[in-house]
Amino acid sequence: MPASLHVRTFHREDRDQLTTLVNVHAAAVIPGAVASVNTVLSSLERCPDEIVTDPWVTERTTLVVEGAGRIVAAAHLLRYGSDPDVGEDYRDTGHLGWFLHHIDAGEQSMAEQAADLLMAACLARFNRWGVRSRHADGLLPVPGVYGVPDQWPHVRAALERAGFVHSGQTEVLLLARVADLPAPGPAPLAGLTVRRTLGAWGTRLGAVLDAQEIAFIELDTTLDRPERHARSMGMADVSDLGLPDDPHPDLLPWLLAQAGQWLTLCGADRLLAYATPDEEGEIEELLRYGFGELTRTARGWDHRPV
């Protein structure tokens, strides 16, 4: 192992280099993704979007690998408490919230050595914490970046070399330009109207017929709060979508057109949607109406050392 590489805890003066490391990984997944320095620093202290699990965290630490004054790898570790109010799956566990490392042209072996050095330090920290199990994710403070996306084969390889196994599900991320969503048109059913309310996960646009909601789409337009990001990404996501079992063929495009009109007023120009590979019908519908597949990401990694 080159003597120039060493692991240490994150220092505040590392903030710019750490933000660069986060952003280059995020931008490989989400076009134009960028987080501000303040966003990255805040995410090391708490994750307010994880309203259920974040309060269970009892300890957080960020480790970096430095080489010749440059941060070449970093990982964020979480320790979950053992109290009864902590969910059973999380109780007394250690998690890699994310694990990232640079790839330098012509220096693949050096990059792998930095990753393995960091991983050894992470596992040693878990051992000192005495957690009963170890898990990994890739949740960055950028919309749509979580798990281990297809664009991070170097991260997947580092996890697998260390004995992590993908045991969870794979999710499909789709992205549409709002301008590519269906154009507004007449309602597919006589008397069908749209009703806008607050939903559980965002703004709910309900398709209402005879005073009954027959379908809906919920939009989260709060992904790009200006105090958190260096520049607005104009991003929103489909936080929930509900259709009847046998919908009118024009119901979904009509609902997406309503969503497009609202998003335009919100200043959002891109819309994320999520599915699992077995939801083939929903994916095909979204692809038909302006979405394209952006990536597939592997969620749920467990450490199973040989």
Contacts in CASP RR format, 6 or more apart in sequence:
PFRMAT RR
TARGET T0000
AUTHOR 0000-0000-0000
METHOD contacts of the structure
MODEL  1
MPASLHVRTFHREDRDQLTTLVNVHAAAVIPGAVASVNTVLSSLERCPDE
IVTDPWVTERTTLVVEGAGRIVAAAHLLRYGSDPDVGEDYRDTGHLGWFL
HHIDAGEQSMAEQAADLLMAACLARFNRWGVRSRHADGLLPVPGVYGVPD
QWPHVRAALERAGFVHSGQTEVLLLARVADLPAPGPAPLAGLTVRRTLGA
WGTRLGAVLDAQEIAFIELDTTLDRPERHARSMGMADVSDLGLPDDPHPD
LLPWLLAQAGQWLTLCGADRLLAYATPDEEGEIEELLRYGFGELTRTARG
WDHRPV
1 113 0 8 1.000
1 117 0 8 1.000
2 110 0 8 1.000
2 113 0 8 1.000
4 67 0 8 1.000
4 68 0 8 1.000
5 65 0 8 1.000
5 66 0 8 1.000
5 67 0 8 1.000
5 72 0 8 1.000
5 110 0 8 1.000
5 113 0 8 1.000
5 114 0 8 1.000
5 117 0 8 1.000
6 65 0 8 1.000
6 66 0 8 1.000
6 67 0 8 1.000
6 117 0 8 1.000
7 63 0 8 1.000
7 64 0 8 1.000
7 65 0 8 1.000
7 66 0 8 1.000
7 117 0 8 1.000
7 118 0 8 1.000
7 121 0 8 1.000
8 63 0 8 1.000
8 64 0 8 1.000
8 66 0 8 1.000
9 61 0 8 1.000
9 62 0 8 1.000
9 63 0 8 1.000
9 64 0 8 1.000
10 18 0 8 1.000
10 44 0 8 1.000
10 61 0 8 1.000
10 62 0 8 1.000
10 63 0 8 1.000
10 64 0 8 1.000
10 74 0 8 1.000
12 41 0 8 1.000
14 64 0 8 1.000
14 71 0 8 1.000
15 37 0 8 1.000
15 40 0 8 1.000
15 41 0 8 1.000
16 37 0 8 1.000
17 70 0 8 1.000
17 71 0 8 1.000
18 40 0 8 1.000
18 62 0 8 1.000
18 64 0 8 1.000
18 71 0 8 1.000
18 74 0 8 1.000
19 35 0 8 1.000
19 36 0 8 1.000
19 37 0 8 1.000
19 40 0 8 1.000
21 71 0 8 1.000
21 73 0 8 1.000
21 74 0 8 1.000
21 100 0 8 1.000
21 101 0 8 1.000
21 102 0 8 1.000
22 35 0 8 1.000
22 40 0 8 1.000
22 100 0 8 1.000
22 140 0 8 1.000
22 141 0 8 1.000
22 142 0 8 1.000
23 33 0 8 1.000
23 34 0 8 1.000
23 35 0 8 1.000
23 142 0 8 1.000
24 102 0 8 1.000
25 100 0 8 1.000
25 140 0 8 1.000
25 145 0 8 1.000
25 152 0 8 1.000
25 155 0 8 1.000
26 33 0 8 1.000
26 34 0 8 1.000
26 35 0 8 1.000
26 140 0 8 1.000
26 142 0 8 1.000
26 145 0 8 1.000
27 33 0 8 1.000
27 34 0 8 1.000
28 149 0 8 1.000
28 151 0 8 1.000
28 152 0 8 1.000
29 144 0 8 1.000
29 145 0 8 1.000
29 149 0 8 1.000
29 151 0 8 1.000
29 152 0 8 1.000
29 173 0 8 1.000
29 294 0 8 1.000
29 295 0 8 1.000
29 297 0 8 1.000
30 142 0 8 1.000
30 143 0 8 1.000
30 144 0 8 1.000
30 145 0 8 1.000
30 175 0 8 1.000
30 233 0 8 1.000
30 235 0 8 1.000
30 294 0 8 1.000
31 175 0 8 1.000
32 233 0 8 1.000
33 142 0 8 1.000
33 143 0 8 1.000
33 145 0 8 1.000
33 233 0 8 1.000
34 142 0 8 1.000
34 229 0 8 1.000
34 230 0 8 1.000
34 231 0 8 1.000
34 233 0 8 1.000
35 43 0 8 1.000
35 140 0 8 1.000
35 141 0 8 1.000
35 142 0 8 1.000
35 228 0 8 1.000
35 229 0 8 1.000
35 230 0 8 1.000
36 228 0 8 1.000
36 229 0 8 1.000
36 230 0 8 1.000
37 230 0 8 1.000
38 227 0 8 1.000
38 228 0 8 1.000
39 141 0 8 1.000
39 228 0 8 1.000
39 229 0 8 1.000
40 141 0 8 1.000
42 141 0 8 1.000
42 228 0 8 1.000
43 76 0 8 1.000
43 140 0 8 1.000
43 141 0 8 1.000
44 60 0 8 1.000
44 62 0 8 1.000
44 76 0 8 1.000
45 60 0 8 1.000
46 54 0 8 1.000
46 57 0 8 1.000
47 54 0 8 1.000
47 139 0 8 1.000
47 141 0 8 1.000
48 54 0 8 1.000
53 80 0 8 1.000
53 90 0 8 1.000
56 80 0 8 1.000
56 81 0 8 1.000
56 85 0 8 1.000
56 86 0 8 1.000
56 87 0 8 1.000
56 90 0 8 1.000
57 78 0 8 1.000
57 79 0 8 1.000
57 80 0 8 1.000
57 81 0 8 1.000
58 79 0 8 1.000
58 80 0 8 1.000
58 81 0 8 1.000
59 78 0 8 1.000
59 79 0 8 1.000
59 129 0 8 1.000
60 76 0 8 1.000
60 77 0 8 1.000
60 78 0 8 1.000
60 79 0 8 1.000
61 76 0 8 1.000
61 77 0 8 1.000
61 125 0 8 1.000
62 74 0 8 1.000
62 75 0 8 1.000
62 76 0 8 1.000
62 77 0 8 1.000
63 74 0 8 1.000
63 75 0 8 1.000
63 77 0 8 1.000
63 118 0 8 1.000
63 121 0 8 1.000
63 122 0 8 1.000
63 125 0 8 1.000
64 71 0 8 1.000
64 73 0 8 1.000
64 74 0 8 1.000
64 118 0 8 1.000
65 71 0 8 1.000
65 72 0 8 1.000
65 73 0 8 1.000
65 74 0 8 1.000
65 101 0 8 1.000
65 114 0 8 1.000
65 117 0 8 1.000
65 118 0 8 1.000
66 72 0 8 1.000
67 114 0 8 1.000
72 101 0 8 1.000
72 102 0 8 1.000
72 104 0 8 1.000
72 111 0 8 1.000
72 114 0 8 1.000
73 100 0 8 1.000
73 101 0 8 1.000
73 102 0 8 1.000
73 114 0 8 1.000
73 115 0 8 1.000
73 117 0 8 1.000
73 118 0 8 1.000
74 100 0 8 1.000
74 101 0 8 1.000
74 118 0 8 1.000
75 96 0 8 1.000
75 97 0 8 1.000
75 98 0 8 1.000
75 99 0 8 1.000
75 100 0 8 1.000
75 118 0 8 1.000
75 119 0 8 1.000
75 122 0 8 1.000
76 96 0 8 1.000
76 97 0 8 1.000
76 98 0 8 1.000
77 94 0 8 1.000
77 95 0 8 1.000
77 96 0 8 1.000
77 97 0 8 1.000
77 122 0 8 1.000
77 125 0 8 1.000
77 126 0 8 1.000
78 94 0 8 1.000
78 95 0 8 1.000
78 96 0 8 1.000
78 97 0 8 1.000
79 93 0 8 1.000
79 94 0 8 1.000
79 95 0 8 1.000
79 129 0 8 1.000
79 131 0 8 1.000
80 86 0 8 1.000
80 90 0 8 1.000
80 91 0 8 1.000
80 92 0 8 1.000
80 93 0 8 1.000
80 94 0 8 1.000
80 95 0 8 1.000
80 131 0 8 1.000
81 90 0 8 1.000
81 91 0 8 1.000
81 92 0 8 1.000
82 91 0 8 1.000
82 92 0 8 1.000
83 91 0 8 1.000
86 92 0 8 1.000
92 131 0 8 1.000
92 132 0 8 1.000
93 131 0 8 1.000
93 132 0 8 1.000
93 133 0 8 1.000
93 134 0 8 1.000
93 135 0 8 1.000
94 126 0 8 1.000
94 129 0 8 1.000
94 131 0 8 1.000
94 133 0 8 1.000
94 134 0 8 1.000
94 135 0 8 1.000
95 134 0 8 1.000
95 135 0 8 1.000
95 136 0 8 1.000
95 137 0 8 1.000
96 122 0 8 1.000
96 134 0 8 1.000
96 135 0 8 1.000
96 136 0 8 1.000
96 137 0 8 1.000
96 138 0 8 1.000
96 301 0 8 1.000
97 136 0 8 1.000
97 137 0 8 1.000
97 138 0 8 1.000
97 139 0 8 1.000
98 137 0 8 1.000
98 138 0 8 1.000
98 139 0 8 1.000
98 140 0 8 1.000
99 115 0 8 1.000
99 118 0 8 1.000
99 119 0 8 1.000
99 122 0 8 1.000
99 136 0 8 1.000
99 138 0 8 1.000
99 155 0 8 1.000
99 158 0 8 1.000
99 159 0 8 1.000
100 155 0 8 1.000
101 111 0 8 1.000
101 114 0 8 1.000
101 115 0 8 1.000
101 118 0 8 1.000
101 154 0 8 1.000
101 155 0 8 1.000
101 158 0 8 1.000
102 111 0 8 1.000
102 114 0 8 1.000
103 111 0 8 1.000
103 154 0 8 1.000
104 110 0 8 1.000
104 111 0 8 1.000
111 154 0 8 1.000
112 154 0 8 1.000
112 157 0 8 1.000
112 158 0 8 1.000
115 154 0 8 1.000
115 158 0 8 1.000
116 158 0 8 1.000
116 161 0 8 1.000
116 162 0 8 1.000
119 158 0 8 1.000
119 159 0 8 1.000
119 161 0 8 1.000
119 162 0 8 1.000
120 162 0 8 1.000
123 134 0 8 1.000
123 162 0 8 1.000
123 303 0 8 1.000
126 134 0 8 1.000
133 302 0 8 1.000
133 303 0 8 1.000
134 164 0 8 1.000
134 302 0 8 1.000
134 303 0 8 1.000
135 300 0 8 1.000
135 301 0 8 1.000
135 302 0 8 1.000
135 303 0 8 1.000
136 148 0 8 1.000
136 159 0 8 1.000
136 164 0 8 1.000
136 300 0 8 1.000
136 301 0 8 1.000
136 302 0 8 1.000
136 303 0 8 1.000
137 146 0 8 1.000
137 147 0 8 1.000
137 148 0 8 1.000
137 299 0 8 1.000
137 300 0 8 1.000
137 301 0 8 1.000
138 145 0 8 1.000
138 146 0 8 1.000
138 147 0 8 1.000
138 148 0 8 1.000
138 155 0 8 1.000
139 145 0 8 1.000
139 146 0 8 1.000
139 147 0 8 1.000
140 146 0 8 1.000
141 228 0 8 1.000
143 223 0 8 1.000
143 224 0 8 1.000
143 233 0 8 1.000
143 235 0 8 1.000
143 237 0 8 1.000
143 272 0 8 1.000
144 173 0 8 1.000
144 237 0 8 1.000
144 272 0 8 1.000
146 297 0 8 1.000
146 299 0 8 1.000
147 297 0 8 1.000
147 298 0 8 1.000
147 299 0 8 1.000
147 300 0 8 1.000
147 301 0 8 1.000
148 155 0 8 1.000
148 156 0 8 1.000
148 159 0 8 1.000
148 166 0 8 1.000
148 297 0 8 1.000
148 298 0 8 1.000
148 299 0 8 1.000
148 301 0 8 1.000
149 173 0 8 1.000
149 295 0 8 1.000
149 296 0 8 1.000
149 297 0 8 1.000
149 298 0 8 1.000
150 295 0 8 1.000
150 296 0 8 1.000
150 297 0 8 1.000
151 295 0 8 1.000
156 298 0 8 1.000
159 301 0 8 1.000
162 303 0 8 1.000
162 305 0 8 1.000
163 303 0 8 1.000
163 304 0 8 1.000
163 305 0 8 1.000
163 306 0 8 1.000
164 301 0 8 1.000
164 302 0 8 1.000
164 303 0 8 1.000
164 304 0 8 1.000
165 301 0 8 1.000
165 302 0 8 1.000
165 303 0 8 1.000
165 304 0 8 1.000
166 298 0 8 1.000
166 300 0 8 1.000
166 301 0 8 1.000
167 300 0 8 1.000
167 301 0 8 1.000
167 302 0 8 1.000
168 298 0 8 1.000
168 299 0 8 1.000
168 300 0 8 1.000
168 301 0 8 1.000
169 276 0 8 1.000
169 299 0 8 1.000
169 300 0 8 1.000
170 276 0 8 1.000
170 277 0 8 1.000
170 296 0 8 1.000
170 297 0 8 1.000
170 298 0 8 1.000
170 299 0 8 1.000
171 274 0 8 1.000
171 275 0 8 1.000
171 276 0 8 1.000
171 296 0 8 1.000
171 297 0 8 1.000
171 299 0 8 1.000
172 274 0 8 1.000
172 275 0 8 1.000
172 276 0 8 1.000
172 277 0 8 1.000
172 279 0 8 1.000
172 283 0 8 1.000
172 293 0 8 1.000
172 295 0 8 1.000
172 296 0 8 1.000
173 272 0 8 1.000
173 273 0 8 1.000
173 274 0 8 1.000
173 293 0 8 1.000
173 294 0 8 1.000
173 295 0 8 1.000
173 296 0 8 1.000
173 297 0 8 1.000
174 272 0 8 1.000
174 273 0 8 1.000
174 274 0 8 1.000
174 275 0 8 1.000
174 283 0 8 1.000
174 286 0 8 1.000
174 287 0 8 1.000
174 291 0 8 1.000
174 292 0 8 1.000
174 293 0 8 1.000
174 294 0 8 1.000
175 270 0 8 1.000
175 271 0 8 1.000
175 272 0 8 1.000
175 273 0 8 1.000
175 291 0 8 1.000
175 292 0 8 1.000
175 294 0 8 1.000
176 270 0 8 1.000
176 271 0 8 1.000
176 273 0 8 1.000
176 286 0 8 1.000
176 289 0 8 1.000
176 290 0 8 1.000
176 291 0 8 1.000
176 292 0 8 1.000
177 269 0 8 1.000
177 270 0 8 1.000
177 271 0 8 1.000
177 290 0 8 1.000
178 260 0 8 1.000
178 263 0 8 1.000
178 264 0 8 1.000
178 268 0 8 1.000
178 269 0 8 1.000
178 270 0 8 1.000
178 271 0 8 1.000
179 269 0 8 1.000
180 290 0 8 1.000
181 256 0 8 1.000
181 257 0 8 1.000
181 259 0 8 1.000
181 260 0 8 1.000
181 271 0 8 1.000
181 289 0 8 1.000
181 290 0 8 1.000
182 253 0 8 1.000
182 254 0 8 1.000
182 256 0 8 1.000
182 257 0 8 1.000
182 289 0 8 1.000
182 290 0 8 1.000
183 257 0 8 1.000
184 257 0 8 1.000
184 258 0 8 1.000
184 261 0 8 1.000
185 254 0 8 1.000
185 257 0 8 1.000
187 193 0 8 1.000
187 254 0 8 1.000
188 248 0 8 1.000
188 249 0 8 1.000
188 250 0 8 1.000
188 251 0 8 1.000
188 254 0 8 1.000
189 209 0 8 1.000
189 248 0 8 1.000
189 251 0 8 1.000
191 209 0 8 1.000
191 210 0 8 1.000
192 207 0 8 1.000
192 208 0 8 1.000
192 209 0 8 1.000
192 214 0 8 1.000
192 254 0 8 1.000
193 207 0 8 1.000
193 208 0 8 1.000
193 209 0 8 1.000
194 205 0 8 1.000
194 206 0 8 1.000
194 207 0 8 1.000
194 208 0 8 1.000
194 255 0 8 1.000
194 258 0 8 1.000
195 205 0 8 1.000
195 206 0 8 1.000
195 208 0 8 1.000
195 213 0 8 1.000
196 203 0 8 1.000
196 204 0 8 1.000
196 205 0 8 1.000
196 206 0 8 1.000
196 262 0 8 1.000
197 203 0 8 1.000
197 204 0 8 1.000
197 206 0 8 1.000
198 204 0 8 1.000
199 218 0 8 1.000
200 218 0 8 1.000
200 240 0 8 1.000
201 218 0 8 1.000
201 220 0 8 1.000
201 239 0 8 1.000
201 240 0 8 1.000
202 218 0 8 1.000
202 219 0 8 1.000
202 220 0 8 1.000
202 221 0 8 1.000
202 222 0 8 1.000
202 239 0 8 1.000
203 218 0 8 1.000
203 219 0 8 1.000
203 220 0 8 1.000
203 221 0 8 1.000
203 262 0 8 1.000
204 216 0 8 1.000
204 217 0 8 1.000
204 218 0 8 1.000
204 240 0 8 1.000
205 216 0 8 1.000
205 217 0 8 1.000
205 218 0 8 1.000
205 219 0 8 1.000
205 255 0 8 1.000
205 258 0 8 1.000
205 259 0 8 1.000
205 262 0 8 1.000
206 213 0 8 1.000
206 215 0 8 1.000
206 216 0 8 1.000
206 217 0 8 1.000
206 255 0 8 1.000
207 213 0 8 1.000
207 214 0 8 1.000
207 215 0 8 1.000
207 216 0 8 1.000
207 251 0 8 1.000
207 254 0 8 1.000
207 255 0 8 1.000
208 214 0 8 1.000
214 244 0 8 1.000
214 251 0 8 1.000
215 242 0 8 1.000
215 243 0 8 1.000
215 244 0 8 1.000
215 247 0 8 1.000
215 251 0 8 1.000
215 252 0 8 1.000
215 255 0 8 1.000
216 240 0 8 1.000
216 241 0 8 1.000
216 242 0 8 1.000
216 255 0 8 1.000
217 238 0 8 1.000
217 240 0 8 1.000
217 241 0 8 1.000
217 242 0 8 1.000
217 255 0 8 1.000
217 256 0 8 1.000
217 258 0 8 1.000
217 259 0 8 1.000
218 238 0 8 1.000
218 239 0 8 1.000
218 240 0 8 1.000
218 241 0 8 1.000
219 236 0 8 1.000
219 237 0 8 1.000
219 238 0 8 1.000
219 239 0 8 1.000
219 259 0 8 1.000
219 262 0 8 1.000
219 263 0 8 1.000
219 271 0 8 1.000
220 236 0 8 1.000
220 237 0 8 1.000
220 239 0 8 1.000
221 236 0 8 1.000
221 263 0 8 1.000
221 266 0 8 1.000
221 268 0 8 1.000
223 233 0 8 1.000
223 234 0 8 1.000
223 235 0 8 1.000
223 236 0 8 1.000
223 237 0 8 1.000
224 232 0 8 1.000
224 233 0 8 1.000
224 234 0 8 1.000
224 235 0 8 1.000
226 232 0 8 1.000
233 270 0 8 1.000
234 267 0 8 1.000
234 268 0 8 1.000
234 269 0 8 1.000
234 270 0 8 1.000
235 268 0 8 1.000
235 270 0 8 1.000
235 271 0 8 1.000
235 272 0 8 1.000
236 263 0 8 1.000
236 266 0 8 1.000
236 268 0 8 1.000
236 270 0 8 1.000
236 271 0 8 1.000
236 272 0 8 1.000
237 271 0 8 1.000
237 272 0 8 1.000
237 273 0 8 1.000
237 274 0 8 1.000
238 259 0 8 1.000
238 271 0 8 1.000
238 272 0 8 1.000
238 273 0 8 1.000
238 274 0 8 1.000
241 273 0 8 1.000
241 282 0 8 1.000
243 251 0 8 1.000
243 252 0 8 1.000
244 251 0 8 1.000
252 285 0 8 1.000
252 289 0 8 1.000
253 289 0 8 1.000
256 289 0 8 1.000
259 271 0 8 1.000
260 271 0 8 1.000
263 269 0 8 1.000
263 271 0 8 1.000
271 291 0 8 1.000
272 294 0 8 1.000
273 286 0 8 1.000
273 291 0 8 1.000
275 282 0 8 1.000
275 283 0 8 1.000
275 286 0 8 1.000
277 283 0 8 1.000
277 296 0 8 1.000
283 293 0 8 1.000
286 292 0 8 1.000
287 293 0 8 1.000
END
